[in-house]
Amino acid sequence: MKWDNTALFSDDNPADAAFRHEVRAWMELACPKELRNRPSRITPPEVRPWHRLLHERGWIAPHWPREYGGMGATLTQQIILVEEMSRIGAPTPFPHGLSFIAPIIIKVGTPEQKAKHLPGILTGDMTWCQGYSETGAGSDLASLKTRAVLQGDHFVVNGHKMWTTNGHYADWMFALVRTDPDAKPRHAGISLLLLDMKSAGIAVKPIRTIRGDAEFAEEFFDNVRVPRENLLGELNGGWRISTLLLGGERFATSHPRNAALLLNRARQVAKISGAAQDPAFLQQLAVLETDLLAYTAYYRHGAALQAAGRAPESMSAVIKIAAGELSQRASELLVQAAGPLGPRAVDIETQAEPLNPAEDMFEMRRVSVGGGALEVQRNILAKRALDLPS
């Protein structure tokens, strides 16, 4: 049995129910079997064919307005698409372009920026990465040091970014840079630039993680010239844009699908290891499934507020904490389900490659740090929602 929340969250009207049926039938046929429920990380080149299939079907950008090539879907339709991809274990199309930077370009970008970047993001021909974190500027992002000095019609960028997801695959980067080192407070001197990763002076080095793969990269900028027209929004106005991006990122990366996929894997492994006959294991599984349904309800509520621009600033922190903890618990249950089988538990549906429970457990700890560690999110709640002293 695979996770399917439609029993609890029935679609509100016949049109949405018909849309779910259409999406489910198409995805069952269209999504390549080798991309489903992959234990190992899928790279952007592997995801691109699936991205293009969704684009050809007209479902790649349900949250974009129609005038920019999007679907102009309702929130319920957007959720249906994500849930149906989750149900079959399909990979997520390129989120840094589709869900992070494109909505900001649509909101504050110039007509030239929209014409240059949006078509390639839609087709999957242009991939993006996010240049935020630096050494000493991760959770405390306002302390970033990468400098951009305006010289004529170009910015000259020098500095270093790290922990950049898929930075070694990306064609473009949206990067926070310091354009006014004397500004008070610090975040008042930060701007957002769109950088062509093929520009002279950019060196990219992959970073190998505890999982053994190289999902991240670090970038070194040595007198990189960036045209002034690649400034997104106002000069020294990057911090306001970054808060919009981070809020959207936390919602995009905190969908219940991570925990749901892990619980599906735990069920599969438990059938092989014998844990499925253990009442104690089944009780833990039932508790997690109940918590997953409760979180899904809260996530849907938060997504509706976010789409309407009415989500409290603290809500993205609550979402991030809840999703991170739930996924960690699900990954621990997966390890427990494997027992003596360890990393050699085979996916009983696809027989494709061994599931690696320990790898999933490591990955969920990594995911909980991205976009702001859970401890940082708790500090945000304490200060901004509860007004507690520092």
Contacts in CASP RR format, 6 or more apart in sequence:
PFRMAT RR
TARGET T0000
AUTHOR 0000-0000-0000
METHOD contacts of the structure
MODEL  1
MKWDNTALFSDDNPADAAFRHEVRAWMELACPKELRNRPSRITPPEVRPW
HRLLHERGWIAPHWPREYGGMGATLTQQIILVEEMSRIGAPTPFPHGLSF
IAPIIIKVGTPEQKAKHLPGILTGDMTWCQGYSETGAGSDLASLKTRAVL
QGDHFVVNGHKMWTTNGHYADWMFALVRTDPDAKPRHAGISLLLLDMKSA
GIAVKPIRTIRGDAEFAEEFFDNVRVPRENLLGELNGGWRISTLLLGGER
FATSHPRNAALLLNRARQVAKISGAAQDPAFLQQLAVLETDLLAYTAYYR
HGAALQAAGRAPESMSAVIKIAAGELSQRASELLVQAAGPLGPRAVDIET
QAEPLNPAEDMFEMRRVSVGGGALEVQRNILAKRALDLPS
1 267 0 8 1.000
2 87 0 8 1.000
2 264 0 8 1.000
3 86 0 8 1.000
3 87 0 8 1.000
3 260 0 8 1.000
3 261 0 8 1.000
3 263 0 8 1.000
3 264 0 8 1.000
3 289 0 8 1.000
3 292 0 8 1.000
4 87 0 8 1.000
5 83 0 8 1.000
5 256 0 8 1.000
5 293 0 8 1.000
5 296 0 8 1.000
6 20 0 8 1.000
6 83 0 8 1.000
8 293 0 8 1.000
8 296 0 8 1.000
8 297 0 8 1.000
9 296 0 8 1.000
9 297 0 8 1.000
9 300 0 8 1.000
10 17 0 8 1.000
11 17 0 8 1.000
11 19 0 8 1.000
11 20 0 8 1.000
11 76 0 8 1.000
11 80 0 8 1.000
12 76 0 8 1.000
16 74 0 8 1.000
16 76 0 8 1.000
16 77 0 8 1.000
16 80 0 8 1.000
19 77 0 8 1.000
19 80 0 8 1.000
20 80 0 8 1.000
20 84 0 8 1.000
23 59 0 8 1.000
23 80 0 8 1.000
23 81 0 8 1.000
23 84 0 8 1.000
24 84 0 8 1.000
24 87 0 8 1.000
26 57 0 8 1.000
27 84 0 8 1.000
27 85 0 8 1.000
27 88 0 8 1.000
27 90 0 8 1.000
28 88 0 8 1.000
30 53 0 8 1.000
30 57 0 8 1.000
31 50 0 8 1.000
31 53 0 8 1.000
31 85 0 8 1.000
31 88 0 8 1.000
31 89 0 8 1.000
31 90 0 8 1.000
32 49 0 8 1.000
32 50 0 8 1.000
33 350 0 8 1.000
33 352 0 8 1.000
34 350 0 8 1.000
34 352 0 8 1.000
35 42 0 8 1.000
35 46 0 8 1.000
35 47 0 8 1.000
35 50 0 8 1.000
35 90 0 8 1.000
35 91 0 8 1.000
36 88 0 8 1.000
36 89 0 8 1.000
36 90 0 8 1.000
36 350 0 8 1.000
37 88 0 8 1.000
37 89 0 8 1.000
37 261 0 8 1.000
37 264 0 8 1.000
37 265 0 8 1.000
37 347 0 8 1.000
37 349 0 8 1.000
37 350 0 8 1.000
38 91 0 8 1.000
38 352 0 8 1.000
38 353 0 8 1.000
39 265 0 8 1.000
39 347 0 8 1.000
39 353 0 8 1.000
39 354 0 8 1.000
39 355 0 8 1.000
39 356 0 8 1.000
39 359 0 8 1.000
39 360 0 8 1.000
40 213 0 8 1.000
40 353 0 8 1.000
40 356 0 8 1.000
40 359 0 8 1.000
41 211 0 8 1.000
41 213 0 8 1.000
41 215 0 8 1.000
41 363 0 8 1.000
42 91 0 8 1.000
43 166 0 8 1.000
43 169 0 8 1.000
44 94 0 8 1.000
44 127 0 8 1.000
44 166 0 8 1.000
44 169 0 8 1.000
45 169 0 8 1.000
46 91 0 8 1.000
47 91 0 8 1.000
47 92 0 8 1.000
47 93 0 8 1.000
47 94 0 8 1.000
48 124 0 8 1.000
50 90 0 8 1.000
50 91 0 8 1.000
50 93 0 8 1.000
51 60 0 8 1.000
51 93 0 8 1.000
51 94 0 8 1.000
51 124 0 8 1.000
52 123 0 8 1.000
52 124 0 8 1.000
54 60 0 8 1.000
54 93 0 8 1.000
55 122 0 8 1.000
55 123 0 8 1.000
55 124 0 8 1.000
58 70 0 8 1.000
58 71 0 8 1.000
59 71 0 8 1.000
59 81 0 8 1.000
60 70 0 8 1.000
60 93 0 8 1.000
60 98 0 8 1.000
60 122 0 8 1.000
61 68 0 8 1.000
61 69 0 8 1.000
61 70 0 8 1.000
61 71 0 8 1.000
61 98 0 8 1.000
61 102 0 8 1.000
61 122 0 8 1.000
62 70 0 8 1.000
62 71 0 8 1.000
62 72 0 8 1.000
62 73 0 8 1.000
62 77 0 8 1.000
62 78 0 8 1.000
62 81 0 8 1.000
63 70 0 8 1.000
63 71 0 8 1.000
63 72 0 8 1.000
63 73 0 8 1.000
63 78 0 8 1.000
63 99 0 8 1.000
63 103 0 8 1.000
63 307 0 8 1.000
64 70 0 8 1.000
64 71 0 8 1.000
64 72 0 8 1.000
64 102 0 8 1.000
64 103 0 8 1.000
64 106 0 8 1.000
64 122 0 8 1.000
65 72 0 8 1.000
65 106 0 8 1.000
66 72 0 8 1.000
68 106 0 8 1.000
68 114 0 8 1.000
68 118 0 8 1.000
69 118 0 8 1.000
69 122 0 8 1.000
70 122 0 8 1.000
71 77 0 8 1.000
73 81 0 8 1.000
75 303 0 8 1.000
75 304 0 8 1.000
75 307 0 8 1.000
78 303 0 8 1.000
78 307 0 8 1.000
79 300 0 8 1.000
79 303 0 8 1.000
82 255 0 8 1.000
82 257 0 8 1.000
83 257 0 8 1.000
85 92 0 8 1.000
85 257 0 8 1.000
86 255 0 8 1.000
86 256 0 8 1.000
86 257 0 8 1.000
86 260 0 8 1.000
86 261 0 8 1.000
89 257 0 8 1.000
89 261 0 8 1.000
89 264 0 8 1.000
93 124 0 8 1.000
94 121 0 8 1.000
94 124 0 8 1.000
94 127 0 8 1.000
94 128 0 8 1.000
95 252 0 8 1.000
95 253 0 8 1.000
96 127 0 8 1.000
96 128 0 8 1.000
96 129 0 8 1.000
96 130 0 8 1.000
96 165 0 8 1.000
96 166 0 8 1.000
96 170 0 8 1.000
96 174 0 8 1.000
97 121 0 8 1.000
97 126 0 8 1.000
97 127 0 8 1.000
97 128 0 8 1.000
98 121 0 8 1.000
98 122 0 8 1.000
99 248 0 8 1.000
99 249 0 8 1.000
99 252 0 8 1.000
100 128 0 8 1.000
100 130 0 8 1.000
100 174 0 8 1.000
100 245 0 8 1.000
100 248 0 8 1.000
100 249 0 8 1.000
100 252 0 8 1.000
101 117 0 8 1.000
101 121 0 8 1.000
101 128 0 8 1.000
101 130 0 8 1.000
101 174 0 8 1.000
101 194 0 8 1.000
101 245 0 8 1.000
102 117 0 8 1.000
102 118 0 8 1.000
102 121 0 8 1.000
104 174 0 8 1.000
104 232 0 8 1.000
104 241 0 8 1.000
104 244 0 8 1.000
104 245 0 8 1.000
105 113 0 8 1.000
105 114 0 8 1.000
105 117 0 8 1.000
105 118 0 8 1.000
105 232 0 8 1.000
106 114 0 8 1.000
106 118 0 8 1.000
107 244 0 8 1.000
108 232 0 8 1.000
108 233 0 8 1.000
108 241 0 8 1.000
109 232 0 8 1.000
109 233 0 8 1.000
110 229 0 8 1.000
112 229 0 8 1.000
113 194 0 8 1.000
113 229 0 8 1.000
113 230 0 8 1.000
113 232 0 8 1.000
117 126 0 8 1.000
117 172 0 8 1.000
117 194 0 8 1.000
120 126 0 8 1.000
121 128 0 8 1.000
126 171 0 8 1.000
126 172 0 8 1.000
127 166 0 8 1.000
127 169 0 8 1.000
127 170 0 8 1.000
127 171 0 8 1.000
127 172 0 8 1.000
128 170 0 8 1.000
128 171 0 8 1.000
128 172 0 8 1.000
128 173 0 8 1.000
128 174 0 8 1.000
129 164 0 8 1.000
129 165 0 8 1.000
129 166 0 8 1.000
129 167 0 8 1.000
129 169 0 8 1.000
129 170 0 8 1.000
129 172 0 8 1.000
129 173 0 8 1.000
129 174 0 8 1.000
129 197 0 8 1.000
129 217 0 8 1.000
130 164 0 8 1.000
130 165 0 8 1.000
130 173 0 8 1.000
130 174 0 8 1.000
130 175 0 8 1.000
130 245 0 8 1.000
130 249 0 8 1.000
131 161 0 8 1.000
131 164 0 8 1.000
131 173 0 8 1.000
131 174 0 8 1.000
131 175 0 8 1.000
131 176 0 8 1.000
131 219 0 8 1.000
132 138 0 8 1.000
132 141 0 8 1.000
132 144 0 8 1.000
132 161 0 8 1.000
132 175 0 8 1.000
132 176 0 8 1.000
132 242 0 8 1.000
133 141 0 8 1.000
133 161 0 8 1.000
133 162 0 8 1.000
133 163 0 8 1.000
133 164 0 8 1.000
134 144 0 8 1.000
134 145 0 8 1.000
134 146 0 8 1.000
134 159 0 8 1.000
134 160 0 8 1.000
134 161 0 8 1.000
134 162 0 8 1.000
135 160 0 8 1.000
135 162 0 8 1.000
136 143 0 8 1.000
137 143 0 8 1.000
137 144 0 8 1.000
137 145 0 8 1.000
138 163 0 8 1.000
138 372 0 8 1.000
139 372 0 8 1.000
139 373 0 8 1.000
139 376 0 8 1.000
141 176 0 8 1.000
141 242 0 8 1.000
142 185 0 8 1.000
142 186 0 8 1.000
142 187 0 8 1.000
142 190 0 8 1.000
142 239 0 8 1.000
143 186 0 8 1.000
144 176 0 8 1.000
144 177 0 8 1.000
144 178 0 8 1.000
144 190 0 8 1.000
145 159 0 8 1.000
145 178 0 8 1.000
146 157 0 8 1.000
146 158 0 8 1.000
146 159 0 8 1.000
146 160 0 8 1.000
146 161 0 8 1.000
146 175 0 8 1.000
146 176 0 8 1.000
146 177 0 8 1.000
146 178 0 8 1.000
146 221 0 8 1.000
147 157 0 8 1.000
147 158 0 8 1.000
147 159 0 8 1.000
147 177 0 8 1.000
147 178 0 8 1.000
147 179 0 8 1.000
147 181 0 8 1.000
148 155 0 8 1.000
148 156 0 8 1.000
148 157 0 8 1.000
148 177 0 8 1.000
148 178 0 8 1.000
148 179 0 8 1.000
148 191 0 8 1.000
148 193 0 8 1.000
148 226 0 8 1.000
149 155 0 8 1.000
149 156 0 8 1.000
149 179 0 8 1.000
150 179 0 8 1.000
150 228 0 8 1.000
150 235 0 8 1.000
152 228 0 8 1.000
153 227 0 8 1.000
153 228 0 8 1.000
154 225 0 8 1.000
154 226 0 8 1.000
154 227 0 8 1.000
154 228 0 8 1.000
155 177 0 8 1.000
155 179 0 8 1.000
155 193 0 8 1.000
155 225 0 8 1.000
155 226 0 8 1.000
155 227 0 8 1.000
155 228 0 8 1.000
155 230 0 8 1.000
155 231 0 8 1.000
156 223 0 8 1.000
156 224 0 8 1.000
156 225 0 8 1.000
156 226 0 8 1.000
157 175 0 8 1.000
157 177 0 8 1.000
157 193 0 8 1.000
157 195 0 8 1.000
157 221 0 8 1.000
157 223 0 8 1.000
157 224 0 8 1.000
157 225 0 8 1.000
157 226 0 8 1.000
158 221 0 8 1.000
158 222 0 8 1.000
158 223 0 8 1.000
158 224 0 8 1.000
159 220 0 8 1.000
159 221 0 8 1.000
159 222 0 8 1.000
160 218 0 8 1.000
160 219 0 8 1.000
160 220 0 8 1.000
160 221 0 8 1.000
161 173 0 8 1.000
161 175 0 8 1.000
161 218 0 8 1.000
161 219 0 8 1.000
161 221 0 8 1.000
162 207 0 8 1.000
162 216 0 8 1.000
162 217 0 8 1.000
162 218 0 8 1.000
162 219 0 8 1.000
163 207 0 8 1.000
163 216 0 8 1.000
163 218 0 8 1.000
163 370 0 8 1.000
164 170 0 8 1.000
164 173 0 8 1.000
164 216 0 8 1.000
164 217 0 8 1.000
164 218 0 8 1.000
164 219 0 8 1.000
165 215 0 8 1.000
165 216 0 8 1.000
166 215 0 8 1.000
166 216 0 8 1.000
166 217 0 8 1.000
167 173 0 8 1.000
167 197 0 8 1.000
167 204 0 8 1.000
167 216 0 8 1.000
167 217 0 8 1.000
167 219 0 8 1.000
168 204 0 8 1.000
168 205 0 8 1.000
168 206 0 8 1.000
168 214 0 8 1.000
168 217 0 8 1.000
170 197 0 8 1.000
171 196 0 8 1.000
171 197 0 8 1.000
171 198 0 8 1.000
172 194 0 8 1.000
172 195 0 8 1.000
172 196 0 8 1.000
172 197 0 8 1.000
173 194 0 8 1.000
173 195 0 8 1.000
173 197 0 8 1.000
173 219 0 8 1.000
174 192 0 8 1.000
174 193 0 8 1.000
174 194 0 8 1.000
174 195 0 8 1.000
174 232 0 8 1.000
174 245 0 8 1.000
175 192 0 8 1.000
175 193 0 8 1.000
175 194 0 8 1.000
175 195 0 8 1.000
176 190 0 8 1.000
176 191 0 8 1.000
176 192 0 8 1.000
176 238 0 8 1.000
176 239 0 8 1.000
176 242 0 8 1.000
177 190 0 8 1.000
177 191 0 8 1.000
177 192 0 8 1.000
177 193 0 8 1.000
178 189 0 8 1.000
178 190 0 8 1.000
178 191 0 8 1.000
179 189 0 8 1.000
179 190 0 8 1.000
179 191 0 8 1.000
179 235 0 8 1.000
179 236 0 8 1.000
180 188 0 8 1.000
180 189 0 8 1.000
180 236 0 8 1.000
181 189 0 8 1.000
183 189 0 8 1.000
183 236 0 8 1.000
187 239 0 8 1.000
188 236 0 8 1.000
188 237 0 8 1.000
188 239 0 8 1.000
189 236 0 8 1.000
189 237 0 8 1.000
189 239 0 8 1.000
190 236 0 8 1.000
190 237 0 8 1.000
190 238 0 8 1.000
190 239 0 8 1.000
190 242 0 8 1.000
191 231 0 8 1.000
191 233 0 8 1.000
191 234 0 8 1.000
191 235 0 8 1.000
191 236 0 8 1.000
191 237 0 8 1.000
191 238 0 8 1.000
192 231 0 8 1.000
192 232 0 8 1.000
192 233 0 8 1.000
192 237 0 8 1.000
192 238 0 8 1.000
192 241 0 8 1.000
192 242 0 8 1.000
193 226 0 8 1.000
193 230 0 8 1.000
193 231 0 8 1.000
193 232 0 8 1.000
194 226 0 8 1.000
194 230 0 8 1.000
194 231 0 8 1.000
194 232 0 8 1.000
195 202 0 8 1.000
195 224 0 8 1.000
195 226 0 8 1.000
195 230 0 8 1.000
196 226 0 8 1.000
196 230 0 8 1.000
197 204 0 8 1.000
199 224 0 8 1.000
199 225 0 8 1.000
199 226 0 8 1.000
200 224 0 8 1.000
200 225 0 8 1.000
201 221 0 8 1.000
201 222 0 8 1.000
201 223 0 8 1.000
201 224 0 8 1.000
202 219 0 8 1.000
202 220 0 8 1.000
202 221 0 8 1.000
202 222 0 8 1.000
202 224 0 8 1.000
203 219 0 8 1.000
203 220 0 8 1.000
203 222 0 8 1.000
204 217 0 8 1.000
204 218 0 8 1.000
204 219 0 8 1.000
204 220 0 8 1.000
205 217 0 8 1.000
205 218 0 8 1.000
205 219 0 8 1.000
205 220 0 8 1.000
206 214 0 8 1.000
206 216 0 8 1.000
206 217 0 8 1.000
207 214 0 8 1.000
207 215 0 8 1.000
207 216 0 8 1.000
207 217 0 8 1.000
207 218 0 8 1.000
208 214 0 8 1.000
209 215 0 8 1.000
209 216 0 8 1.000
209 362 0 8 1.000
209 366 0 8 1.000
210 362 0 8 1.000
210 366 0 8 1.000
211 359 0 8 1.000
211 362 0 8 1.000
211 363 0 8 1.000
211 366 0 8 1.000
232 238 0 8 1.000
232 241 0 8 1.000
233 241 0 8 1.000
243 313 0 8 1.000
246 316 0 8 1.000
246 371 0 8 1.000
247 306 0 8 1.000
247 316 0 8 1.000
248 306 0 8 1.000
248 316 0 8 1.000
249 371 0 8 1.000
250 316 0 8 1.000
250 317 0 8 1.000
250 319 0 8 1.000
250 320 0 8 1.000
250 371 0 8 1.000
251 302 0 8 1.000
251 303 0 8 1.000
251 306 0 8 1.000
251 316 0 8 1.000
251 319 0 8 1.000
253 320 0 8 1.000
253 323 0 8 1.000
253 367 0 8 1.000
253 370 0 8 1.000
253 371 0 8 1.000
254 299 0 8 1.000
254 319 0 8 1.000
254 320 0 8 1.000
254 322 0 8 1.000
254 323 0 8 1.000
254 324 0 8 1.000
255 299 0 8 1.000
255 323 0 8 1.000
256 292 0 8 1.000
256 295 0 8 1.000
256 296 0 8 1.000
256 299 0 8 1.000
256 323 0 8 1.000
256 326 0 8 1.000
258 323 0 8 1.000
258 324 0 8 1.000
258 327 0 8 1.000
258 330 0 8 1.000
258 364 0 8 1.000
258 367 0 8 1.000
259 288 0 8 1.000
259 292 0 8 1.000
259 295 0 8 1.000
259 323 0 8 1.000
259 326 0 8 1.000
259 327 0 8 1.000
259 329 0 8 1.000
259 330 0 8 1.000
260 292 0 8 1.000
262 327 0 8 1.000
262 330 0 8 1.000
262 331 0 8 1.000
262 333 0 8 1.000
262 334 0 8 1.000
262 360 0 8 1.000
262 364 0 8 1.000
263 285 0 8 1.000
263 288 0 8 1.000
263 289 0 8 1.000
263 292 0 8 1.000
263 330 0 8 1.000
263 333 0 8 1.000
265 334 0 8 1.000
265 347 0 8 1.000
265 355 0 8 1.000
265 357 0 8 1.000
265 360 0 8 1.000
266 285 0 8 1.000
266 330 0 8 1.000
266 333 0 8 1.000
266 334 0 8 1.000
266 336 0 8 1.000
266 337 0 8 1.000
267 276 0 8 1.000
267 285 0 8 1.000
267 337 0 8 1.000
268 345 0 8 1.000
268 347 0 8 1.000
268 348 0 8 1.000
268 349 0 8 1.000
268 355 0 8 1.000
269 275 0 8 1.000
269 334 0 8 1.000
269 337 0 8 1.000
269 338 0 8 1.000
269 341 0 8 1.000
269 345 0 8 1.000
269 355 0 8 1.000
269 357 0 8 1.000
270 276 0 8 1.000
270 281 0 8 1.000
270 285 0 8 1.000
270 337 0 8 1.000
271 348 0 8 1.000
272 341 0 8 1.000
272 345 0 8 1.000
272 346 0 8 1.000
272 348 0 8 1.000
273 337 0 8 1.000
273 338 0 8 1.000
273 339 0 8 1.000
273 340 0 8 1.000
273 341 0 8 1.000
273 345 0 8 1.000
275 281 0 8 1.000
275 336 0 8 1.000
275 337 0 8 1.000
275 339 0 8 1.000
276 282 0 8 1.000
281 333 0 8 1.000
281 336 0 8 1.000
281 337 0 8 1.000
284 333 0 8 1.000
284 336 0 8 1.000
285 333 0 8 1.000
288 326 0 8 1.000
288 329 0 8 1.000
288 330 0 8 1.000
288 333 0 8 1.000
291 326 0 8 1.000
291 329 0 8 1.000
292 326 0 8 1.000
292 330 0 8 1.000
295 322 0 8 1.000
295 323 0 8 1.000
295 326 0 8 1.000
298 318 0 8 1.000
298 319 0 8 1.000
298 322 0 8 1.000
299 319 0 8 1.000
299 323 0 8 1.000
302 311 0 8 1.000
302 315 0 8 1.000
302 319 0 8 1.000
305 311 0 8 1.000
305 312 0 8 1.000
305 315 0 8 1.000
306 315 0 8 1.000
306 316 0 8 1.000
312 385 0 8 1.000
313 384 0 8 1.000
314 380 0 8 1.000
314 381 0 8 1.000
314 384 0 8 1.000
314 385 0 8 1.000
317 377 0 8 1.000
317 378 0 8 1.000
317 380 0 8 1.000
317 381 0 8 1.000
317 385 0 8 1.000
318 377 0 8 1.000
318 381 0 8 1.000
320 371 0 8 1.000
320 372 0 8 1.000
320 374 0 8 1.000
320 377 0 8 1.000
321 374 0 8 1.000
321 377 0 8 1.000
321 378 0 8 1.000
321 381 0 8 1.000
324 364 0 8 1.000
324 367 0 8 1.000
324 368 0 8 1.000
324 374 0 8 1.000
325 368 0 8 1.000
325 374 0 8 1.000
327 364 0 8 1.000
327 367 0 8 1.000
327 368 0 8 1.000
328 361 0 8 1.000
328 364 0 8 1.000
328 365 0 8 1.000
328 368 0 8 1.000
330 364 0 8 1.000
331 357 0 8 1.000
331 360 0 8 1.000
331 361 0 8 1.000
331 363 0 8 1.000
331 364 0 8 1.000
332 361 0 8 1.000
334 355 0 8 1.000
334 357 0 8 1.000
334 360 0 8 1.000
334 361 0 8 1.000
335 342 0 8 1.000
335 357 0 8 1.000
335 358 0 8 1.000
335 360 0 8 1.000
335 361 0 8 1.000
337 357 0 8 1.000
338 345 0 8 1.000
338 355 0 8 1.000
338 357 0 8 1.000
342 357 0 8 1.000
342 358 0 8 1.000
343 354 0 8 1.000
343 355 0 8 1.000
343 356 0 8 1.000
343 357 0 8 1.000
343 358 0 8 1.000
343 359 0 8 1.000
344 354 0 8 1.000
345 354 0 8 1.000
345 355 0 8 1.000
345 357 0 8 1.000
346 353 0 8 1.000
346 354 0 8 1.000
346 355 0 8 1.000
347 353 0 8 1.000
347 354 0 8 1.000
347 355 0 8 1.000
368 374 0 8 1.000
382 388 0 8 1.000
383 390 0 8 1.000
END
